[in-house]
Amino acid sequence: MLGRRRFDDLLRRQLDLFEADEEPLLREAEEADAAWTHASREEAEELYGDYQLVVDAIAERLLDVRETYASSLDERTADGYRSAFNRAALKRFRPYSALLVEDA
């Protein structure tokens, strides 16, 4: 398996596992997003801050998954894996992928 699709199966399994393991946190993010989106003007800023804390926690966990696996690879392969992981995570978890975008 070479080229762009080299890590497809691995990434699918990693992100499936991430979604299952982090389901409570992902649900919390959805609830926090709905709360600030539907809040009054007076409450919205504080509730957005709460939402952003959850988003940051998810982003850090995605980054941890990526870097844990990448650390087991040689530098060139790790770079390809990171790029593939970033694309897959952005596609599946875009609202929570800010750290991956910043790191790209």
C-alpha positions, -999 to 999 in steps of 0.1 A, spaced: 0 0 0 17 31 -12 7 67 -19 -22 86 -4 -42 56 6 -13 39 25 -28 46 60 -65 45 51 -74 13 70 -53 23 100 -68 58 102 -103 45 99 -97 21 128 -79 47 149 -107 73 144 -134 47 150 -117 38 183 -113 75 191 -150 82 185 -160 52 206 -136 61 235 -143 98 234 -181 95 229 -190 112 262 -167 141 254 -180 144 218 -215 144 231 -206 171 257 -192 192 228 -224 189 208 -244 199 239 -221 228 247 -224 240 211 -262 239 212 -262 257 246 -241 287 234 -258 288 200 -292 291 216 -282 312 246 -292 348 252 -267 375 244 -259 378 281 -251 341 285 -235 334 251 -200 345 258 -196 324 289 -212 293 273 -190 297 242 -160 296 266 -173 264 280 -177 250 245 -142 260 235 -127 242 265 -144 209 254 -132 215 218 -97 221 229 -98 189 250 -109 169 219 -83 185 197 -55 177 222 -67 140 223 -67 138 185 -31 153 185 -21 127 212 -34 98 190 -15 111 160 17 118 178 17 85 198 16 65 165 39 88 146 65 84 173 68 47 164 77 55 127 108 67 109 107 104 102 97 102 65 69 77 72 58 97 102 54 128 81 32 110 56 12 95 84 7 129 100 -5 144 68 -29 115 62 -41 117 98 -47 154 95 -68 149 64 -88 121 78 -94 138 112 -104 171 95 -129 153 74 -144 134 103 -139 158 132 -135 192 116 -149 213 145 -123 197 169 -92 197 147 -78 231 152 -45 219 167 -40 196 137 -45 225 113 -21 247 133 5 220 133 3 212 96 
